[in-house]
Amino acid sequence: MSGEIQEKIINDLIVVKRSGQRVEFNNNKIALAIKNAFDQVRQEDTEKDINKVYEEVLKYITNNYVDRKTINVEDIQDIIETKLKEKKYEDVYFAFRDYRIRRAASRKAFGVKQQHKFSKAIERIINSTKETFNDKPNEILLDFGKTIAAEYTKTYVLDNKSVRAHEEGSIYIHNLDYFNLGKLSSTHLIWNHLINQDFPTNFIVEALNAKNEIDGEIAIDGLDQLLEPLVRQRFKSEFKKILQQYLSVAGYLEYINMKKICEILEKETSINFDTEIFESLIYNKRVKDIFEQSYNDSMQYLLRGLESDIQKIVTSLDLNYKENPKYVISLGSNDNFEGLIINNCYLKVIENLKSLKNVTTIFQIKKDSNIELLNKISELIIDEKNIALSFIDNSYNRQEETHAEYFSNGRRIFENQIYDDKNSKGRMLVSSVTINMGRLGLKYKNHNRKEFWEELNDILDLSKNALVSIFETIGDKNRDNYQIIFNHNILDDDKLEEGQKIRKVIKKGALSIEMAGLYECATCLEEQEENRKQLIYQILEFVDEKKEKYIAESNLNFIVSETEKYRPLKKLMELDKAIYGIQKGVTDKNTYGRMDAMLTTKTDIYEFLKYIGKCQKKLSGGCLTEIHISKNTSTKKIIEYINTALDCDVGFLKLTVRK
């Protein structure tokens, strides 16, 4: 029987549910049911076996239901059991059979549909924690809570259509286990109010405590801009103190007008000054030497203190034991005297640290960035100090005096539909939904391209609706539910009154429509590499246009990005293997890849980065582009990559030493 005939038979079948309700035949549910049975008893290398049983079930149905219009859900489950037995998957057969028995008992015990669904959630908790019994009790308890929170959300919060699409692998809804509880995703916090005499202790405490309310990454933006006022204040304070001490010891203090010195010092906008500014108060060479010595010693004091503070911050954040311990620190945009001091101190600190697991540094590159700093950054990249690069002068990362800030995965929040001005600080990634582009490529490999675009359009609408629903759920949380986030740390949170819902503040955040398997999708639909690249860009244009429509309709900040997280990429791949088997260049790996999978040893780096820059311009939410380098790569080569990225209008790039 040809594939087209088989597909027609399947598409024409109506499934009769136990309630008598009639629904369209959904072969994805069959694959998922078989996969769930395998997952209960086997954990690895099951994709071929799952697909084999799935294909046998579909073959049986198309052969035996060719002249029938309906099929009962119980009959489908009977066929699955039969094929599992025939193929000698005895352990999986018993797992599937026992599951059916438990479901029947649950339906009998719980007359209300929602109660029955939640009883299924309880069972999933037990199954999901079977493998973790070697873990510590608190880790098991955390997994237990996360599972029940996710299942509650799927049962009572989200609509059935979104949940079904998530479970079948058409989309992936991120943070299912957290968002209904009000925990937020990756966030750029505002830190200015913490740069005071209690720094860095108060800064560290706030950053660590914020993790109790933010599940994603916490960004500390523009550290070199942030610390500049503190650096000036500290230096001037120390200079006055040391100068007074030295003059007193030398016996000159009573002859020097310290009040006038303080007045002159306060007028200086930079600490990069010559002691000649005090010339009218200096009476001889000995006094002049005291002024110069005071300046030099104050500078050394400043550097020691600054290095110590930065080390405390970086090590405290890197060694934190929160569940998702990720932080990102950006710097590099401040090239004045104080900025260079801060940047050099920071780079010296991370150079002396053995490794950085949980803290990513994003060094911000400008067209006229300090060459010494670029050389140092290049050395630290080769030394694997977890550094990424953002290019703040490119065509989509800057607006007047403001520039885009990134998270370590290349995610970007900058455009703001609520206000005309663009910014990143104090804004959050409210929620993300990933579209399985790989699935669409596999499904429409030999079909009319029009059908592909129609289904992409439908899935985008579904994802948008899910994101709006999540936004409303989080937005209904009360300001009083939080201790840290809305305490001068989020854009305009001062407008939130006690007892008020947080909707109007998180509205300035972003809702991310993400895509997984873009390259694999194009591989299915186009044979030639250049055609694949064109198709990817067409998809990005299509999604970008839809994003603009959603923004206009909802007055919310929708962004478009490419998924880079391992968990959704792996889950979606596993589900697609169950349905479509192992397809060369598409499902013959552990996870879906990213667009940078196009980069090979034969690829022209300039042409590659030029294409990436073009795509990143369409991806308003950013994407991670990674170039793997060898351990013996020279700093000169790193700087060549940086300059090429600048020329190609790239927004974000990570150079990673190949393991």
C-alpha positions as CSV (number, residue, x, y, z in Angstrom):
1,M,0.0,0.0,0.0
2,S,1.5,3.4,-1.0
3,G,2.1,6.1,1.6
4,E,-0.5,8.4,0.0
5,I,-3.2,5.7,0.2
6,Q,-2.2,4.9,3.8
7,E,-2.3,8.6,4.7
8,K,-5.8,9.0,3.1
9,I,-7.2,6.1,5.1
10,I,-5.8,7.4,8.3
11,N,-7.0,11.0,7.6
12,D,-10.5,9.7,6.9
13,L,-10.8,7.7,10.1
14,I,-12.8,9.0,13.1
15,V,-11.9,7.9,16.6
16,V,-14.7,7.1,18.9
17,K,-13.7,7.9,22.5
18,R,-15.1,6.1,25.6
19,S,-17.5,9.0,26.2
20,G,-18.9,8.6,22.7
21,Q,-17.2,11.8,21.5
22,R,-15.9,11.6,17.9
23,V,-12.5,13.1,17.1
24,E,-10.1,13.1,14.1
25,F,-7.6,10.2,14.0
26,N,-4.3,11.4,15.6
27,N,-1.4,9.1,14.8
28,N,0.9,11.2,17.0
29,K,-1.1,10.0,20.1
30,I,-0.3,6.4,19.1
31,A,3.4,7.1,18.9
32,L,3.3,8.9,22.2
33,A,1.4,6.0,23.9
34,I,4.0,3.5,22.7
35,K,6.8,5.8,23.7
36,N,5.4,6.2,27.2
37,A,5.2,2.4,27.6
38,F,8.8,2.0,26.5
39,D,9.9,4.8,28.8
40,Q,8.5,3.0,31.8
41,V,10.8,0.0,31.4
42,R,13.6,1.1,29.1
43,Q,15.5,4.4,29.2
44,E,18.0,4.4,26.2
45,D,18.2,3.4,22.6
46,T,14.5,2.7,22.1
47,E,13.7,5.0,19.2
48,K,14.0,2.3,16.5
49,D,11.9,-0.1,18.5
50,I,9.2,2.5,19.2
51,N,9.0,3.4,15.5
52,K,8.9,-0.2,14.5
53,V,5.9,-0.9,16.7
54,Y,4.3,2.4,15.6
55,E,4.6,1.5,11.9
56,E,3.1,-1.9,12.6
57,V,0.1,-0.4,14.3
58,L,-0.5,2.0,11.5
59,K,-0.1,-0.7,8.9
60,Y,-2.6,-2.9,10.7
61,I,-5.1,-0.1,11.0
62,T,-4.8,0.9,7.3
63,N,-5.1,-2.7,6.2
64,N,-8.1,-3.6,8.4
65,Y,-10.0,-0.3,8.5
66,V,-9.8,0.6,4.8
67,D,-13.6,0.3,4.4
68,R,-14.5,1.6,7.8
69,K,-15.2,5.1,8.9
70,T,-14.6,4.8,12.7
71,I,-12.3,3.1,15.1
72,N,-12.8,2.9,18.9
73,V,-10.0,4.1,21.2
74,E,-10.1,0.7,23.0
75,D,-9.5,-1.0,19.7
76,I,-6.4,1.1,19.0
77,Q,-5.0,0.2,22.4
78,D,-5.8,-3.5,21.7
79,I,-3.8,-3.3,18.5
80,I,-0.8,-1.7,20.3
81,E,-0.8,-4.5,22.9
82,T,-1.0,-7.1,20.1
83,K,1.9,-5.6,18.2
84,L,4.0,-5.3,21.3
85,K,3.5,-9.0,22.0
86,E,4.1,-10.1,18.4
87,K,7.4,-8.2,18.4
88,K,8.5,-9.8,21.7
89,Y,8.5,-6.6,23.8
90,E,7.1,-8.5,26.7
91,D,8.2,-6.0,29.4
92,V,6.8,-3.1,27.4
93,Y,3.6,-5.0,26.8
94,F,3.0,-5.6,30.5
95,A,3.8,-1.9,31.2
96,F,1.2,-0.8,28.6
97,R,-1.4,-3.4,29.8
98,D,-1.0,-2.4,33.5
99,Y,-1.3,1.2,32.5
100,R,-4.7,0.5,30.8
101,I,-5.9,-1.3,33.9
102,R,-4.9,1.6,36.2
103,R,-6.6,4.1,33.9
104,A,-9.8,2.0,33.9
105,A,-9.8,1.9,37.7
106,S,-9.1,5.7,37.9
107,R,-12.0,6.5,35.5
108,K,-14.3,4.3,37.7
109,A,-13.1,6.0,40.9
110,F,-13.2,9.5,39.6
111,G,-16.4,10.4,37.9
112,V,-15.2,14.0,37.2
113,K,-12.9,14.2,34.1
114,Q,-10.6,16.7,35.8
115,Q,-10.2,14.5,38.8
116,H,-9.3,11.6,36.6
117,K,-6.7,13.7,34.7
118,F,-5.2,14.7,38.0
119,S,-4.9,11.2,39.2
120,K,-2.9,10.5,36.0
121,A,-0.6,13.3,37.1
122,I,0.0,11.6,40.5
123,E,1.0,8.5,38.7
124,R,3.4,10.4,36.4
125,I,5.1,11.7,39.5
126,I,5.8,8.2,40.8
127,N,7.0,7.1,37.4
128,S,9.2,10.1,36.9
129,T,10.9,9.7,40.3
130,K,11.7,6.0,40.0
131,E,15.0,6.7,38.5
132,T,16.0,9.3,41.1
133,F,15.7,7.2,44.2
134,N,19.5,7.3,44.5
135,D,19.3,11.1,44.8
136,K,19.1,12.9,48.1
137,P,15.6,13.2,49.7
138,N,15.3,16.9,49.1
139,E,16.2,16.5,45.4
140,I,13.4,13.8,45.1
141,L,11.0,16.1,46.9
142,L,11.9,19.0,44.5
143,D,11.3,16.7,41.5
144,F,8.0,15.6,43.1
145,G,6.8,19.2,43.5
146,K,7.9,20.2,40.0
147,T,6.0,17.3,38.4
148,I,2.8,17.9,40.3
149,A,3.0,21.6,39.5
150,A,3.4,20.9,35.8
151,E,0.6,18.4,35.8
152,Y,-1.7,20.7,37.7
153,T,-0.9,23.5,35.1
154,K,-1.7,21.1,32.2
155,T,-4.9,19.9,33.9
156,Y,-6.4,23.1,35.2
157,V,-4.6,26.2,33.7
158,L,-3.8,25.7,30.0
159,D,-6.4,24.8,27.3
160,N,-6.5,21.3,26.1
161,K,-5.4,22.2,22.6
162,S,-2.1,23.7,23.9
163,V,-1.5,20.8,26.3
164,R,-2.1,18.2,23.6
165,A,0.3,20.0,21.2
166,H,2.9,20.0,23.9
167,E,2.5,16.4,24.8
168,E,2.5,15.2,21.2
169,G,5.6,17.3,20.4
170,S,4.2,19.9,18.0
171,I,5.2,22.6,20.5
172,Y,7.1,22.8,23.8
173,I,5.8,25.0,26.6
174,H,8.7,26.1,28.8
175,N,8.6,26.3,32.6
176,L,5.4,24.3,32.9
177,D,6.5,23.4,36.4
178,Y,7.0,27.0,37.5
179,F,5.0,29.7,35.8
180,N,1.6,29.0,37.5
181,L,3.4,29.5,40.8
182,G,4.5,32.9,39.8
183,K,8.2,32.1,39.4
184,L,9.7,34.2,36.5
185,S,12.0,33.3,33.7
186,S,15.3,35.0,32.7
187,T,15.4,38.6,33.9
188,H,17.6,41.7,33.5
189,L,17.5,43.3,37.0
190,I,18.2,47.0,37.8
191,W,21.1,47.2,40.3
192,N,21.9,50.9,40.6
193,H,20.3,51.3,44.1
194,L,22.6,48.7,45.4
195,I,25.8,50.5,44.5
196,N,26.4,52.2,47.9
197,Q,28.6,51.9,51.0
198,D,27.3,48.3,51.6
199,F,28.6,47.1,48.3
200,P,29.3,44.3,47.5
201,T,27.6,42.5,50.4
202,N,24.1,43.9,49.7
203,F,24.6,43.3,45.9
204,I,25.5,39.6,46.5
205,V,22.6,39.0,48.9
206,E,20.1,40.5,46.5
207,A,21.4,38.6,43.5
208,L,21.3,35.3,45.4
209,N,17.9,35.9,47.0
210,A,16.4,36.9,43.6
211,K,17.0,33.3,42.6
212,N,14.1,32.3,44.8
213,E,11.8,34.2,42.5
214,I,13.5,33.8,39.2
215,D,13.9,30.3,37.7
216,G,15.9,31.5,34.6
217,E,19.1,33.4,34.2
218,I,19.7,36.7,36.1
219,A,21.6,39.4,34.2
220,I,23.9,42.0,35.6
221,D,24.1,44.4,32.8
222,G,27.0,46.8,32.1
223,L,29.1,46.2,35.2
224,D,31.6,48.7,34.0
225,Q,28.9,51.4,33.6
226,L,27.3,50.4,36.9
227,L,30.4,50.7,39.0
228,E,31.8,53.9,37.5
229,P,30.3,56.3,40.1
230,L,31.4,54.0,43.0
231,V,35.0,53.9,41.6
232,R,35.1,57.7,41.4
233,Q,33.7,58.1,44.9
234,R,36.0,55.6,46.4
235,F,39.1,57.0,44.8
236,K,38.3,60.6,45.8
237,S,37.5,59.6,49.4
238,E,40.7,57.6,49.7
239,F,42.8,60.3,48.1
240,K,41.6,62.9,50.5
241,K,42.2,60.6,53.5
242,I,45.7,59.5,52.4
243,L,46.8,63.0,51.4
244,Q,45.7,64.4,54.8
245,Q,47.6,61.6,56.6
246,Y,50.8,62.2,54.6
247,L,50.7,65.9,55.0
248,S,50.2,65.5,58.7
249,V,53.1,63.2,59.1
250,A,55.3,65.6,57.1
251,G,54.2,68.6,59.1
252,Y,52.6,70.4,56.2
253,L,48.9,69.9,57.0
254,E,48.4,73.2,58.9
255,Y,49.8,75.1,55.9
256,I,47.5,73.4,53.3
257,N,43.9,74.5,52.6
258,M,42.2,71.0,52.7
259,K,38.8,72.6,52.1
260,K,40.0,74.1,48.8
261,I,41.6,70.7,47.8
262,C,38.3,69.0,48.4
263,E,36.5,71.6,46.3
264,I,38.9,71.2,43.4
265,L,38.7,67.4,43.7
266,E,34.9,67.3,43.6
267,K,34.8,69.3,40.3
268,E,36.8,66.6,38.6
269,T,34.6,64.4,36.4
270,S,37.3,61.7,36.1
271,I,39.9,60.3,38.5
272,N,42.4,60.5,35.6
273,F,43.8,63.8,36.6
274,D,47.2,65.3,37.0
275,T,48.1,66.6,40.5
276,E,49.0,69.9,38.7
277,I,45.3,70.8,39.3
278,F,46.4,71.6,42.9
279,E,49.4,73.7,41.8
280,S,48.2,76.9,43.5
281,L,48.2,75.0,46.9
282,I,51.6,73.3,46.4
283,Y,54.5,75.3,47.9
284,N,57.6,73.2,47.2
285,K,58.8,70.0,45.6
286,R,58.3,67.9,48.8
287,V,54.6,68.8,49.0
288,K,54.3,68.1,45.2
289,D,55.8,64.6,45.8
290,I,53.3,64.0,48.6
291,F,50.4,64.8,46.3
292,E,51.8,62.4,43.6
293,Q,52.4,59.7,46.2
294,S,48.9,60.1,47.6
295,Y,47.5,59.8,44.1
296,N,49.5,56.6,43.3
297,D,48.7,54.9,46.6
298,S,45.0,55.8,46.3
299,M,44.9,54.2,42.9
300,Q,46.6,51.0,44.3
301,Y,44.1,51.0,47.1
302,L,41.2,51.4,44.6
303,L,42.4,48.5,42.4
304,R,42.9,46.1,45.3
305,G,39.5,46.8,46.7
306,L,37.8,46.6,43.3
307,E,39.4,43.3,42.5
308,S,38.4,41.9,45.9
309,D,34.8,43.1,45.5
310,I,34.5,41.7,41.9
311,Q,36.0,38.4,43.0
312,K,33.5,38.1,45.9
313,I,30.6,38.8,43.5
314,V,31.8,36.3,40.8
315,T,32.7,33.5,43.1
316,S,29.6,33.9,45.3
317,L,27.3,33.7,42.2
318,D,29.3,30.9,40.6
319,L,29.3,28.7,43.7
320,N,25.6,29.2,44.6
321,Y,23.5,26.1,45.1
322,K,20.2,27.2,43.7
323,E,18.4,24.8,41.4
324,N,19.0,26.9,38.3
325,P,22.2,28.8,39.3
326,K,22.9,30.7,36.1
327,Y,24.0,34.4,36.0
328,V,25.4,36.6,33.3
329,I,27.6,39.6,33.7
330,S,28.1,42.0,30.8
331,L,30.8,44.7,30.4
332,G,33.0,46.3,27.9
333,S,31.0,49.3,26.6
334,N,32.6,51.8,29.0
335,D,35.9,52.9,27.5
336,N,36.7,55.9,29.7
337,F,39.4,55.8,32.3
338,E,37.2,54.4,35.1
339,G,35.6,51.9,32.7
340,L,39.0,50.6,31.6
341,I,39.9,50.2,35.3
342,I,36.8,48.2,36.0
343,N,37.1,46.0,32.8
344,N,40.8,45.2,33.6
345,C,40.1,44.4,37.2
346,Y,37.2,42.1,36.1
347,L,39.3,40.3,33.5
348,K,42.2,39.9,36.0
349,V,39.8,38.3,38.5
350,I,38.3,35.7,36.0
351,E,41.8,35.0,34.7
352,N,42.8,33.9,38.2
353,L,39.8,31.7,38.7
354,K,40.1,28.0,37.8
355,S,36.8,27.8,36.0
356,L,33.4,29.5,35.8
357,K,30.4,27.1,35.5
358,N,27.4,29.3,36.5
359,V,28.6,32.8,35.6
360,T,28.9,33.8,31.9
361,T,30.7,36.9,30.9
362,I,29.4,38.8,27.9
363,F,32.0,41.2,26.6
364,Q,30.5,44.0,24.6
365,I,32.4,44.7,21.4
366,K,32.4,48.1,19.8
367,K,34.0,49.1,16.5
368,D,36.7,51.0,18.4
369,S,37.1,48.6,21.4
370,N,40.4,48.8,23.3
371,I,42.8,46.5,21.6
372,E,44.5,45.5,24.8
373,L,41.2,44.4,26.2
374,L,40.4,42.4,23.1
375,N,43.7,40.6,23.4
376,K,43.0,39.7,27.0
377,I,39.4,38.6,26.1
378,S,40.9,36.4,23.3
379,E,43.3,34.8,25.8
380,L,40.5,34.1,28.3
381,I,38.3,32.6,25.5
382,I,41.1,30.2,24.7
383,D,41.5,29.5,28.4
384,E,37.8,28.5,28.5
385,K,36.6,31.2,30.9
386,N,32.9,31.0,29.7
387,I,32.9,34.2,27.6
388,A,30.4,35.3,24.9
389,L,30.5,38.4,22.7
390,S,27.8,40.9,21.8
391,F,28.3,43.6,19.2
392,I,26.6,46.7,20.4
393,D,27.3,49.0,17.4
394,N,25.6,46.7,14.9
395,S,22.4,47.7,13.0
396,Y,19.9,46.2,15.5
397,N,21.7,46.4,18.9
398,R,21.8,50.1,19.4
399,Q,19.5,53.1,19.7
400,E,21.1,56.4,20.5
401,E,22.8,56.0,23.9
402,T,21.1,52.6,24.6
403,H,22.2,49.2,23.4
404,A,20.8,45.7,23.7
405,E,21.8,43.4,26.5
406,Y,21.9,39.6,26.1
407,F,21.5,36.4,28.1
408,S,24.2,33.8,27.8
409,N,22.1,31.8,25.3
410,G,22.0,34.7,22.9
411,R,18.5,35.6,24.0
412,R,17.7,39.3,23.5
413,I,15.1,41.7,24.9
414,F,15.4,45.2,23.5
415,E,12.4,46.4,21.4
416,N,9.6,47.6,23.6
417,Q,6.1,48.1,22.2
418,I,4.8,49.6,25.4
419,Y,7.1,52.6,25.0
420,D,8.9,54.0,22.0
421,D,12.3,53.7,23.5
422,K,14.3,50.5,23.3
423,N,16.0,49.1,26.4
424,S,16.9,45.8,28.1
425,K,17.5,46.7,31.8
426,G,14.7,45.8,34.2
427,R,12.9,43.7,31.7
428,M,12.2,39.9,31.7
429,L,11.5,37.0,29.5
430,V,8.0,36.3,30.8
431,S,7.5,33.0,29.0
432,S,8.6,30.9,26.0
433,V,6.9,28.4,23.6
434,T,8.9,26.5,21.1
435,I,7.6,25.4,17.7
436,N,8.9,22.0,16.5
437,M,10.0,23.0,13.0
438,G,11.7,19.7,12.5
439,R,8.3,17.9,12.8
440,L,6.9,20.2,10.1
441,G,9.8,19.4,7.8
442,L,9.3,15.7,8.3
443,K,5.6,15.9,7.8
444,Y,5.6,17.9,4.6
445,K,8.7,16.4,3.0
446,N,6.8,15.2,0.0
447,H,3.8,17.4,0.2
448,N,2.6,20.7,-1.3
449,R,4.6,23.5,0.3
450,K,1.4,25.5,0.7
451,E,0.2,22.9,3.3
452,F,3.5,23.5,5.2
453,W,2.9,27.3,5.4
454,E,-0.7,26.8,6.5
455,E,0.2,24.5,9.4
456,L,3.1,26.7,10.4
457,N,0.5,29.6,10.6
458,D,-1.8,27.5,12.7
459,I,0.9,26.5,15.1
460,L,2.1,30.0,15.5
461,D,-1.4,31.1,16.4
462,L,-1.6,28.2,18.9
463,S,1.7,29.3,20.5
464,K,0.6,32.9,20.7
465,N,-2.6,31.9,22.5
466,A,-0.6,29.8,24.9
467,L,1.8,32.7,25.6
468,V,-1.0,35.1,26.2
469,S,-2.6,32.6,28.6
470,I,0.6,32.2,30.5
471,F,1.1,36.0,30.6
472,E,-2.4,36.4,32.1
473,T,-1.7,33.7,34.7
474,I,1.5,35.2,35.9
475,G,0.1,38.8,35.6
476,D,-2.6,37.8,38.1
477,K,0.0,37.3,40.8
478,N,0.2,39.9,43.6
479,R,3.2,42.2,44.2
480,D,3.1,41.1,47.8
481,N,4.0,37.5,46.6
482,Y,7.5,38.8,45.9
483,Q,10.2,40.2,48.2
484,I,13.1,40.9,45.8
485,I,12.0,41.3,42.1
486,F,9.7,44.2,42.4
487,N,11.8,46.1,44.9
488,H,13.3,48.7,42.6
489,N,14.7,45.9,40.4
490,I,12.2,45.8,37.5
491,L,11.4,48.6,35.1
492,D,8.7,50.9,36.6
493,D,8.0,48.6,39.5
494,D,7.8,51.7,41.7
495,K,4.3,52.2,40.1
496,L,3.1,48.9,41.7
497,E,1.2,49.7,44.9
498,E,0.9,47.3,47.8
499,G,-1.6,44.5,47.0
500,Q,-1.6,45.3,43.3
501,K,-1.3,42.7,40.5
502,I,2.0,42.6,38.6
503,R,0.5,42.6,35.1
504,K,1.2,46.2,34.2
505,V,4.9,45.8,35.0
506,I,5.6,42.4,33.5
507,K,3.8,43.7,30.4
508,K,7.1,45.4,29.6
509,G,8.7,42.0,29.4
510,A,8.8,39.7,26.4
511,L,6.9,36.6,25.2
512,S,9.2,34.5,23.1
513,I,8.1,32.4,20.1
514,E,11.0,30.0,19.6
515,M,11.8,27.6,16.9
516,A,13.5,24.2,17.1
517,G,15.0,22.2,14.3
518,L,15.0,25.0,11.7
519,Y,18.0,23.5,9.9
520,E,16.5,20.0,10.0
521,C,13.2,21.4,8.6
522,A,15.0,22.9,5.7
523,T,17.0,19.7,5.2
524,C,13.8,17.8,4.7
525,L,12.3,20.3,2.3
526,E,15.3,21.3,0.2
527,E,18.2,19.2,-1.1
528,Q,20.6,22.0,-1.9
529,E,22.4,24.0,0.8
530,E,21.7,27.4,-0.7
531,N,18.0,26.6,-1.1
532,R,18.0,25.5,2.6
533,K,19.4,28.8,3.7
534,Q,16.9,30.7,1.6
535,L,14.0,28.6,3.1
536,I,15.2,29.3,6.6
537,Y,15.3,33.0,5.9
538,Q,11.8,32.8,4.4
539,I,10.5,31.1,7.5
540,L,12.1,33.8,9.7
541,E,10.4,36.5,7.6
542,F,7.1,34.7,7.9
543,V,7.3,34.3,11.6
544,D,8.5,37.9,12.0
545,E,5.5,39.2,10.2
546,K,3.2,37.1,12.4
547,K,5.0,38.4,15.5
548,E,4.3,42.0,14.4
549,K,0.6,41.1,13.9
550,Y,0.4,39.6,17.4
551,I,2.0,42.7,18.9
552,A,-0.5,44.9,17.2
553,E,-3.4,42.7,18.4
554,S,-2.4,42.3,22.0
555,N,-0.1,45.3,22.8
556,L,2.4,42.8,24.2
557,N,6.1,42.4,23.4
558,F,6.3,39.2,21.3
559,I,9.8,38.3,20.2
560,V,11.1,35.5,17.9
561,S,14.2,33.4,18.7
562,E,15.8,30.0,18.1
563,T,15.7,27.4,20.8
564,E,19.1,26.4,22.2
565,K,18.1,24.5,25.4
566,Y,19.0,20.9,25.5
567,R,15.9,19.6,27.2
568,P,13.2,20.7,24.6
569,L,15.5,19.9,21.7
570,K,16.0,16.4,23.0
571,K,12.4,15.8,23.9
572,L,11.1,16.9,20.5
573,M,13.7,14.8,18.7
574,E,12.7,11.7,20.7
575,L,9.1,12.1,19.8
576,D,9.9,12.7,16.1
577,K,12.0,9.5,16.1
578,A,9.1,7.6,17.4
579,I,6.9,8.8,14.6
580,Y,9.3,9.1,11.7
581,G,12.1,6.8,12.6
582,I,15.8,7.5,11.9
583,Q,16.0,10.0,9.0
584,K,19.5,10.8,7.8
585,G,20.5,14.3,8.5
586,V,17.4,15.0,10.5
587,T,16.7,12.5,13.3
588,D,20.0,10.6,13.3
589,K,21.3,12.4,16.4
590,N,20.4,13.0,20.0
591,T,18.8,16.5,19.7
592,Y,17.8,19.0,17.1
593,G,20.5,21.5,16.3
594,R,20.6,25.2,15.6
595,M,21.3,27.2,12.5
596,D,25.0,27.2,13.3
597,A,25.0,23.5,12.4
598,M,25.5,24.7,8.9
599,L,29.1,25.7,9.8
600,T,31.6,23.0,8.7
601,T,35.3,23.0,8.1
602,K,34.6,23.8,4.5
603,T,32.4,26.8,5.2
604,D,33.6,30.3,4.4
605,I,33.5,32.0,7.8
606,Y,32.7,35.4,6.2
607,E,29.8,34.1,4.2
608,F,28.5,32.1,7.2
609,L,28.6,35.1,9.6
610,K,27.1,37.3,6.9
611,Y,24.2,34.9,6.7
612,I,23.9,34.7,10.5
613,G,23.9,38.4,10.9
614,K,21.1,38.6,8.3
615,C,19.1,36.0,10.2
616,Q,19.8,37.5,13.6
617,K,18.3,40.8,12.4
618,K,15.0,38.9,11.8
619,L,15.3,37.1,15.2
620,S,14.2,39.9,17.5
621,G,14.7,37.6,20.4
622,G,18.2,36.6,19.3
623,C,19.9,33.3,18.8
624,L,23.0,31.5,20.0
625,T,25.7,31.2,17.3
626,E,28.7,29.2,18.3
627,I,32.0,28.7,16.5
628,H,34.2,25.9,17.8
629,I,37.9,26.5,18.0
630,S,40.9,24.4,18.9
631,K,42.9,24.9,22.1
632,N,45.9,26.1,20.1
633,T,44.0,28.9,18.3
634,S,45.9,32.1,18.4
635,T,44.6,35.4,19.9
636,K,45.2,36.9,16.4
637,K,42.8,34.4,15.0
638,I,40.2,35.2,17.7
639,I,40.4,38.9,16.8
640,E,40.0,38.0,13.1
641,Y,36.7,36.3,14.0
642,I,35.6,39.3,16.0
643,N,36.4,41.7,13.2
644,T,34.6,39.5,10.7
645,A,31.6,39.4,13.0
646,L,31.7,43.2,13.2
647,D,31.8,43.5,9.4
648,C,28.9,41.0,9.0
649,D,26.5,42.8,11.3
650,V,26.4,39.9,13.8
651,G,24.7,40.7,17.1
652,F,25.9,37.8,19.4
653,L,28.6,35.2,19.1
654,K,30.3,32.6,21.2
655,L,33.7,31.1,20.5
656,T,34.1,27.8,22.3
657,V,37.1,25.5,22.6
658,R,36.2,22.1,21.1
659,K,36.4,19.3,23.7
